[in-house]
Amino acid sequence: MSRIFSLRCQLKDYSDISLSLSVVCYNSSGKELRILVSSALNAIAVLKRSFNIPPIPFFLIDNSEEEKLSLEIFADLKQQMTDLGVELRFLHGHGNIGYGSAHNLVIKKLHSDYHLLLNPDLNLDVESLLSGITYMEQNSEAVMAGPSAEYESGEKQYLCKQYPSVFTFLVRGFFPKPFKKAFTKRLAKFEMHGLSESEPSVDIPIISGCFMLCRSEMLKKIQGFDEGYFLYFEDFDLSLRMAAVGKIAYVPAMRITHTGGYAAEKGWNHIKMFTRSGVRFFNTHGWRFFSQAG
């Protein structure tokens, strides 16, 4: 019996759901976005074989100062969107208001059961949405779920995190590779390397903001992202606040490819933003200089 057929057999009593998606762009390439949108459409097609879903709004929120993106780059996908009931909605002109604030433009007006927060640099596995939403439907206490991720090279990317310490961030982001080896166990503990890759895990403290499958009701209940974060740590903060109203799960069957990198590899301005947001995070949730949870 195929895994998809097995999942369908479990969905007889709850086959009606609604879904929305949003991705925040900033000087993103059209090629990158086409990969994301195309992979999301393929995942939605598989999802709709098991769920009855009304029209799906897919928000592209462009924070670029100048209008560089156009829905025309998706012209060859229009028929697939029509067939699937996916409506691309392009938001632009609000300026570079930050990652969380941009998502909040949509979150405040949600009417869906589930909302998927995305980065533009993703490629979704064809069964990712089916796996994630099936899990959420079967586990009502789960308010948010994170996926299993790989880099383009196929290397495992660890998106689940323990509550961090300042020292761990220094090691992870700024220590030269030869020095990092002395802290392998510390970094593995922070990145939760011990999680099962065959079964979902619950009570995850923090998941990456590149892909967050959320119950819309709970996302609205906590009023979305804290807009005091311009970039970095907004996903840490959101995770902790979502964990206060339910459970966060790691669902390894929900797979993605992610090309993102560390702030320390992106230049001095990103390092400054990372530091500023880190101070806000620890001021809000509590400072840990050397010890970390877990």
Secondary structure, 3 states (H helix, E strand, C coil): CCHHHHHHHCCCCCCECCEEEEEEECCCCHHHHHHHHHHHHHHHHHHCCCCECCCEEEEEEECCCCCCCCHHHHHHHHHHHHHHCEEEEEECCCCCCCHHHHHHHHHCCCCCCEEEEECCCEEECCCHHHHHHHHHHHCCCEEEEEEEEECCCCCEECCEECCCCHHHHHHHHHCCHHHHHHHHHHHHHHCCCCCCCCCCECCCCEECCCEEEEEHHHHHHCCCCCCCCCCCCHHHHHHHHHHCCCEEEEEEEEEEEECCCCHHHCCHHHHHHHHHHHHHHHHHHCCCCCCCCC
